[in-house]
Amino acid sequence: MIEQVENGKIGGQKKKRFKAFSDLLSEGSWITKNLNFFLFLSGIAILYIANGHMADKTIRNINKTTQEIKDLQYEYKTVKSEVMYKSEEAQVEKAAEPLGLKITKDVPQRLQPEKKSE
């Protein structure tokens, strides 16, 4: 091993590999041969990023809609309880007093149809 290092065999192999790689880069032929593949990978990367953004936007819209539904449910329950409270007989009487309306204690009279004379 020491002899190989002294003779430069190991270092020479690394230099040959590095030289071969640098020759590939300097020629540029491998880039032109694989240009379609690089463009394909770039397109997939763009689609991947766009898909992530669309998914985030969809999740935000779902969360917003869910919150709106909850708010509308609370509002519905509040309005329903107010209507139920205001439709009680005692509350209707209180609301009708300023108008001068009162509940009568008299029994309603039944109207009799007139008999036709022949």
N, CA and C atoms as an extended XYZ file, in Angstrom:
354
Properties=species:S:1:pos:R:3:atomname:S:1:resname:S:1:resid:I:1 pbc="F F F"
N         0.833       -1.190        0.000 N   MET     1
C         0.000        0.000        0.000 CA  MET     1
C         0.874        1.248        0.000 C   MET     1
N         1.915        1.210        0.826 N   ILE     2
C         2.818        2.358        0.891 CA  ILE     2
C         3.507        2.552       -0.446 C   ILE     2
N         3.841        1.454       -1.087 N   GLU     3
C         4.491        1.557       -2.385 CA  GLU     3
C         3.560        2.182       -3.421 C   GLU     3
N         2.256        1.811       -3.347 N   GLN     4
C         1.308        2.349       -4.314 CA  GLN     4
C         1.149        3.852       -4.134 C   GLN     4
N         1.114        4.281       -2.877 N   VAL     5
C         0.978        5.711       -2.630 CA  VAL     5
C         2.216        6.432       -3.122 C   VAL     5
N         3.379        5.822       -2.889 N   GLU     6
C         4.607        6.472       -3.327 CA  GLU     6
C         4.679        6.524       -4.854 C   GLU     6
N         4.214        5.473       -5.491 N   ASN     7
C         4.264        5.447       -6.958 CA  ASN     7
C         3.173        6.327       -7.576 C   ASN     7
N         2.159        6.704       -6.745 N   GLY     8
C         1.109        7.589       -7.223 CA  GLY     8
C        -0.027        6.858       -7.902 C   GLY     8
N        -0.130        5.545       -7.667 N   LYS     9
C        -1.190        4.793       -8.329 CA  LYS     9
C        -2.577        5.168       -7.785 C   LYS     9
N        -2.710        5.254       -6.445 N   ILE    10
C        -4.017        5.553       -5.874 CA  ILE    10
C        -4.416        6.980       -6.228 C   ILE    10
N        -3.542        7.888       -6.057 N   GLY    11
C        -3.839        9.270       -6.397 CA  GLY    11
C        -4.100        9.422       -7.888 C   GLY    11
N        -3.399        8.638       -8.698 N   GLY    12
C        -3.579        8.690      -10.137 CA  GLY    12
C        -4.951        8.215      -10.557 C   GLY    12
N        -5.490        7.200       -9.856 N   GLN    13
C        -6.828        6.705      -10.178 CA  GLN    13
C        -7.881        7.768       -9.878 C   GLN    13
N        -7.714        8.434       -8.747 N   LYS    14
C        -8.665        9.499       -8.399 CA  LYS    14
C        -8.577       10.631       -9.406 C   LYS    14
N        -7.375       10.942       -9.819 N   LYS    15
C        -7.224       12.022      -10.784 CA  LYS    15
C        -7.854       11.653      -12.124 C   LYS    15
N        -7.734       10.363      -12.500 N   LYS    16
C        -8.324        9.924      -13.762 CA  LYS    16
C        -9.848       10.036      -13.702 C   LYS    16
N       -10.432        9.611      -12.547 N   ARG    17
C       -11.885        9.700      -12.415 CA  ARG    17
C       -12.351       11.150      -12.468 C   ARG    17
N       -11.623       12.007      -11.759 N   PHE    18
C       -11.997       13.416      -11.733 CA  PHE    18
C       -11.848       14.028      -13.116 C   PHE    18
N       -10.787       13.619      -13.824 N   LYS    19
C       -10.557       14.138      -15.160 CA  LYS    19
C       -11.675       13.686      -16.106 C   LYS    19
N       -12.117       12.424      -15.966 N   ALA    20
C       -13.173       11.916      -16.832 CA  ALA    20
C       -14.484       12.666      -16.564 C   ALA    20
N       -14.778       12.948      -15.305 N   PHE    21
C       -15.993       13.683      -14.954 CA  PHE    21
C       -15.936       15.114      -15.479 C   PHE    21
N       -14.773       15.741      -15.331 N   SER    22
C       -14.647       17.109      -15.826 CA  SER    22
C       -14.722       17.148      -17.354 C   SER    22
N       -14.244       16.096      -18.018 N   ASP    23
C       -14.379       16.031      -19.482 CA  ASP    23
C       -15.853       15.946      -19.878 C   ASP    23
N       -16.636       15.164      -19.105 N   LEU    24
C       -18.067       15.061      -19.386 CA  LEU    24
C       -18.742       16.422      -19.255 C   LEU    24
N       -18.406       17.137      -18.202 N   LEU    25
C       -19.006       18.449      -17.985 CA  LEU    25
C       -18.589       19.443      -19.053 C   LEU    25
N       -17.320       19.397      -19.424 N   SER    26
C       -16.838       20.376      -20.394 CA  SER    26
C       -17.405       20.114      -21.783 C   SER    26
N       -17.617       18.860      -22.129 N   GLU    27
C       -18.208       18.577      -23.438 CA  GLU    27
C       -19.637       19.074      -23.510 C   GLU    27
N       -20.436       18.769      -22.488 N   GLY    28
C       -21.811       19.205      -22.476 CA  GLY    28
C       -22.725       18.304      -23.280 C   GLY    28
N       -22.188       17.251      -23.864 N   SER    29
C       -23.021       16.387      -24.686 CA  SER    29
C       -24.021       15.599      -23.839 C   SER    29
N       -23.661       15.242      -22.649 N   TRP    30
C       -24.590       14.486      -21.796 CA  TRP    30
C       -25.749       15.364      -21.353 C   TRP    30
N       -25.514       16.657      -21.272 N   ILE    31
C       -26.594       17.577      -20.917 CA  ILE    31
C       -27.597       17.661      -22.062 C   ILE    31
N       -27.100       17.792      -23.254 N   THR    32
C       -28.013       17.890      -24.393 CA  THR    32
C       -28.740       16.578      -24.650 C   THR    32
N       -28.088       15.465      -24.373 N   LYS    33
C       -28.745       14.169      -24.544 CA  LYS    33
C       -29.882       13.979      -23.540 C   LYS    33
N       -29.710       14.515      -22.349 N   ASN    34
C       -30.686       14.313      -21.274 CA  ASN    34
C       -31.544       15.546      -21.011 C   ASN    34
N       -31.590       16.466      -21.939 N   LEU    35
C       -32.346       17.692      -21.740 CA  LEU    35
C       -33.840       17.414      -21.564 C   LEU    35
N       -34.381       16.491      -22.334 N   ASN    36
C       -35.793       16.150      -22.181 CA  ASN    36
C       -36.091       15.629      -20.778 C   ASN    36
N       -35.195       14.805      -20.264 N   PHE    37
C       -35.390       14.266      -18.910 CA  PHE    37
C       -35.343       15.389      -17.874 C   PHE    37
N       -34.424       16.327      -18.019 N   PHE    38
C       -34.337       17.449      -17.075 CA  PHE    38
C       -35.593       18.317      -17.136 C   PHE    38
N       -36.099       18.554      -18.338 N   LEU    39
C       -37.330       19.326      -18.481 CA  LEU    39
C       -38.510       18.584      -17.855 C   LEU    39
N       -38.556       17.270      -18.024 N   PHE    40
C       -39.607       16.458      -17.420 CA  PHE    40
C       -39.549       16.552      -15.894 C   PHE    40
N       -38.362       16.429      -15.331 N   LEU    41
C       -38.207       16.545      -13.877 CA  LEU    41
C       -38.594       17.935      -13.378 C   LEU    41
N       -38.257       18.965      -14.146 N   SER    42
C       -38.624       20.333      -13.776 CA  SER    42
C       -40.136       20.500      -13.791 C   SER    42
N       -40.793       19.949      -14.807 N   GLY    43
C       -42.252       20.018      -14.881 CA  GLY    43
C       -42.912       19.307      -13.717 C   GLY    43
N       -42.405       18.141      -13.365 N   ILE    44
C       -42.960       17.410      -12.217 CA  ILE    44
C       -42.766       18.198      -10.931 C   ILE    44
N       -41.611       18.838      -10.775 N   ALA    45
C       -41.360       19.641       -9.574 CA  ALA    45
C       -42.338       20.810       -9.497 C   ALA    45
N       -42.604       21.445      -10.617 N   ILE    46
C       -43.554       22.569      -10.637 CA  ILE    46
C       -44.955       22.081      -10.283 C   ILE    46
N       -45.366       20.947      -10.848 N   LEU    47
C       -46.682       20.382      -10.526 CA  LEU    47
C       -46.776       19.996       -9.057 C   LEU    47
N       -45.708       19.482       -8.496 N   TYR    48
C       -45.689       19.094       -7.083 CA  TYR    48
C       -45.891       20.319       -6.186 C   TYR    48
N       -45.197       21.391       -6.500 N   ILE    49
C       -45.323       22.622       -5.716 CA  ILE    49
C       -46.727       23.212       -5.861 C   ILE    49
N       -47.240       23.240       -7.090 N   ALA    50
C       -48.590       23.782       -7.321 CA  ALA    50
C       -49.636       22.953       -6.593 C   ALA    50
N       -49.472       21.641       -6.588 N   ASN    51
C       -50.413       20.766       -5.887 CA  ASN    51
C       -50.399       21.051       -4.385 C   ASN    51
N       -49.244       21.289       -3.824 N   GLY    52
C       -49.147       21.633       -2.405 CA  GLY    52
C       -49.874       22.931       -2.085 C   GLY    52
N       -49.702       23.927       -2.947 N   HIS    53
C       -50.387       25.209       -2.729 CA  HIS    53
C       -51.904       25.060       -2.838 C   HIS    53
N       -52.351       24.282       -3.820 N   MET    54
C       -53.792       24.082       -3.966 CA  MET    54
C       -54.372       23.327       -2.776 C   MET    54
N       -53.629       22.360       -2.256 N   ALA    55
C       -54.104       21.615       -1.095 CA  ALA    55
C       -54.217       22.533        0.121 C   ALA    55
N       -53.238       23.393        0.315 N   ASP    56
C       -53.290       24.350        1.438 CA  ASP    56
C       -54.489       25.285        1.294 C   ASP    56
N       -54.736       25.766        0.095 N   LYS    57
C       -55.864       26.668       -0.147 CA  LYS    57
C       -57.192       25.958        0.122 C   LYS    57
N       -57.297       24.709       -0.307 N   THR    58
C       -58.520       23.938       -0.086 CA  THR    58
C       -58.754       23.716        1.405 C   THR    58
N       -57.712       23.395        2.133 N   ILE    59
C       -57.836       23.179        3.587 CA  ILE    59
C       -58.274       24.466        4.270 C   ILE    59
N       -57.713       25.604        3.851 N   ARG    60
C       -58.125       26.882        4.437 CA  ARG    60
C       -59.601       27.163        4.167 C   ARG    60
N       -60.060       26.882        2.951 N   ASN    61
C       -61.470       27.091        2.615 CA  ASN    61
C       -62.380       26.167        3.419 C   ASN    61
N       -61.964       24.928        3.616 N   ILE    62
C       -62.757       23.986        4.406 CA  ILE    62
C       -62.863       24.470        5.846 C   ILE    62
N       -61.762       24.913        6.414 N   ASN    63
C       -61.779       25.409        7.798 CA  ASN    63
C       -62.653       26.657        7.925 C   ASN    63
N       -62.585       27.542        6.940 N   LYS    64
C       -63.398       28.752        6.956 CA  LYS    64
C       -64.883       28.410        6.884 C   LYS    64
N       -65.242       27.476        5.996 N   THR    65
C       -66.636       27.062        5.857 CA  THR    65
C       -67.133       26.379        7.123 C   THR    65
N       -66.297       25.563        7.727 N   THR    66
C       -66.678       24.888        8.981 CA  THR    66
C       -66.956       25.906       10.075 C   THR    66
N       -66.127       26.930       10.166 N   GLN    67
C       -66.341       27.969       11.180 CA  GLN    67
C       -67.631       28.741       10.905 C   GLN    67
N       -67.908       29.036        9.635 N   GLU    68
C       -69.147       29.736        9.291 CA  GLU    68
C       -70.367       28.891        9.653 C   GLU    68
N       -70.284       27.590        9.418 N   ILE    69
C       -71.394       26.694        9.770 CA  ILE    69
C       -71.625       26.703       11.275 C   ILE    69
N       -70.559       26.660       12.045 N   LYS    70
C       -70.708       26.703       13.508 CA  LYS    70
C       -71.355       28.010       13.953 C   LYS    70
N       -70.912       29.118       13.364 N   ASP    71
C       -71.491       30.413       13.727 CA  ASP    71
C       -72.982       30.467       13.386 C   ASP    71
N       -73.343       29.956       12.225 N   LEU    72
C       -74.753       29.950       11.835 CA  LEU    72
C       -75.588       29.025       12.718 C   LEU    72
N       -75.001       27.917       13.166 N   GLN    73
C       -75.713       27.033       14.084 CA  GLN    73
C       -75.985       27.731       15.414 C   GLN    73
N       -74.987       28.448       15.923 N   TYR    74
C       -75.181       29.188       17.176 CA  TYR    74
C       -76.264       30.250       17.008 C   TYR    74
N       -76.213       30.964       15.890 N   GLU    75
C       -77.206       32.001       15.640 CA  GLU    75
C       -78.609       31.399       15.530 C   GLU    75
N       -78.739       30.264       14.853 N   TYR    76
C       -80.024       29.591       14.710 CA  TYR    76
C       -80.582       29.202       16.075 C   TYR    76
N       -79.732       28.634       16.913 N   LYS    77
C       -80.192       28.212       18.239 CA  LYS    77
C       -80.606       29.410       19.087 C   LYS    77
N       -79.881       30.509       18.989 N   THR    78
C       -80.221       31.712       19.741 CA  THR    78
C       -81.568       32.276       19.290 C   THR    78
N       -81.743       32.415       17.990 N   VAL    79
C       -82.996       32.960       17.465 CA  VAL    79
C       -84.164       32.036       17.802 C   VAL    79
N       -83.969       30.748       17.705 N   LYS    80
C       -85.024       29.792       18.006 CA  LYS    80
C       -85.440       29.888       19.471 C   LYS    80
N       -84.478       30.019       20.376 N   SER    81
C       -84.826       30.124       21.800 CA  SER    81
C       -85.551       31.445       22.089 C   SER    81
N       -85.146       32.536       21.405 N   GLU    82
C       -85.838       33.811       21.589 CA  GLU    82
C       -87.284       33.726       21.096 C   GLU    82
N       -87.503       33.084       19.957 N   VAL    83
C       -88.856       32.941       19.420 CA  VAL    83
C       -89.703       32.084       20.352 C   VAL    83
N       -89.136       31.014       20.863 N   MET    84
C       -89.882       30.147       21.786 CA  MET    84
C       -90.259       30.924       23.057 C   MET    84
N       -89.343       31.770       23.548 N   TYR    85
C       -89.609       32.545       24.756 CA  TYR    85
C       -90.686       33.596       24.488 C   TYR    85
N       -90.577       34.292       23.351 N   LYS    86
C       -91.536       35.361       23.045 CA  LYS    86
C       -92.911       34.830       22.647 C   LYS    86
N       -92.998       33.566       22.285 N   SER    87
C       -94.300       33.027       21.903 CA  SER    87
C       -95.064       32.434       23.097 C   SER    87
N       -94.495       32.498       24.281 N   GLU    88
C       -95.233       32.047       25.462 CA  GLU    88
C       -96.402       33.014       25.704 C   GLU    88
N       -97.452       32.504       26.329 N   GLU    89
C       -98.671       33.295       26.517 CA  GLU    89
C       -98.399       34.553       27.334 C   GLU    89
N       -97.631       34.437       28.408 N   ALA    90
C       -97.354       35.595       29.263 CA  ALA    90
C       -96.587       36.673       28.493 C   ALA    90
N       -95.647       36.261       27.651 N   GLN    91
C       -94.865       37.235       26.882 CA  GLN    91
C       -95.729       37.893       25.805 C   GLN    91
N       -96.658       37.144       25.237 N   VAL    92
C       -97.560       37.724       24.234 CA  VAL    92
C       -98.458       38.761       24.896 C   VAL    92
N       -98.941       38.462       26.106 N   GLU    93
C       -99.770       39.438       26.833 CA  GLU    93
C       -98.995       40.719       27.097 C   GLU    93
N       -97.741       40.605       27.539 N   LYS    94
C       -96.931       41.796       27.812 CA  LYS    94
C       -96.707       42.614       26.545 C   LYS    94
N       -96.511       41.946       25.433 N   ALA    95
C       -96.278       42.655       24.173 CA  ALA    95
C       -97.550       43.316       23.661 C   ALA    95
N       -98.730       42.759       23.996 N   ALA    96
C       -99.999       43.281       23.494 CA  ALA    96
C      -100.549       44.407       24.364 C   ALA    96
N      -100.104       44.548       25.612 N   GLU    97
C      -100.613       45.588       26.515 CA  GLU    97
C      -100.440       47.002       25.979 C   GLU    97
N       -99.290       47.376       25.455 N   PRO    98
C       -99.154       48.748       24.946 CA  PRO    98
C      -100.097       49.042       23.782 C   PRO    98
N      -100.563       48.034       23.098 N   LEU    99
C      -101.484       48.234       21.975 CA  LEU    99
C      -102.940       48.321       22.440 C   LEU    99
N      -103.146       48.070       23.740 N   GLY   100
C      -104.488       48.141       24.291 CA  GLY   100
C      -105.260       46.836       24.153 C   GLY   100
N      -104.568       45.781       23.825 N   LEU   101
C      -105.221       44.481       23.683 CA  LEU   101
C      -105.128       43.721       25.000 C   LEU   101
N      -106.237       43.106       25.375 N   LYS   102
C      -106.243       42.314       26.596 CA  LYS   102
C      -106.947       40.999       26.323 C   LYS   102
N      -106.625       40.029       27.109 N   ILE   103
C      -107.286       38.731       26.996 CA  ILE   103
C      -108.588       38.818       27.780 C   ILE   103
N      -109.673       38.456       27.147 N   THR   104
C      -110.973       38.501       27.819 CA  THR   104
C      -111.200       37.203       28.577 C   THR   104
N      -111.937       37.356       29.653 N   LYS   105
C      -112.259       36.174       30.438 CA  LYS   105
C      -113.593       35.562       29.991 C   LYS   105
N      -114.306       36.285       29.140 N   ASP   106
C      -115.600       35.814       28.656 CA  ASP   106
C      -115.421       34.656       27.688 C   ASP   106
N      -116.408       33.800       27.683 N   VAL   107
C      -116.424       32.692       26.752 CA  VAL   107
C      -116.889       33.227       25.403 C   VAL   107
N      -116.282       32.814       24.355 N   PRO   108
C      -116.710       33.315       23.048 CA  PRO   108
C      -118.128       32.866       22.721 C   PRO   108
N      -118.840       33.721       22.017 N   GLN   109
C      -120.221       33.399       21.651 CA  GLN   109
C      -120.225       32.739       20.279 C   GLN   109
N      -121.092       31.762       20.187 N   ARG   110
C      -121.192       31.048       18.932 CA  ARG   110
C      -122.286       31.710       18.099 C   ARG   110
N      -121.992       32.002       16.906 N   LEU   111
C      -122.955       32.614       16.002 CA  LEU   111
C      -123.793       31.517       15.345 C   LEU   111
N      -125.085       31.770       15.291 N   GLN   112
C      -125.999       30.824       14.670 CA  GLN   112
C      -126.347       31.338       13.275 C   GLN   112
N      -126.312       30.466       12.315 N   PRO   113
C      -126.710       30.926       10.972 CA  PRO   113
C      -128.207       31.204       10.912 C   PRO   113
N      -128.537       32.206       10.183 N   GLU   114
C      -129.955       32.562       10.053 CA  GLU   114
C      -130.669       31.519        9.205 C   GLU   114
N      -131.875       31.244        9.616 N   LYS   115
C      -132.662       30.298        8.864 CA  LYS   115
C      -133.372       31.044        7.742 C   LYS   115
N      -133.329       30.481        6.613 N   LYS   116
C      -133.984       31.120        5.471 CA  LYS   116
C      -135.478       30.829        5.525 C   LYS   116
N      -136.257       31.813        5.326 N   SER   117
C      -137.681       31.610        5.302 CA  SER   117
C      -138.142       31.350        3.864 C   SER   117
N      -139.052       30.435        3.761 N   GLU   118
C      -139.512       30.085        2.444 CA  GLU   118
C      -140.687       30.832        2.026 C   GLU   118
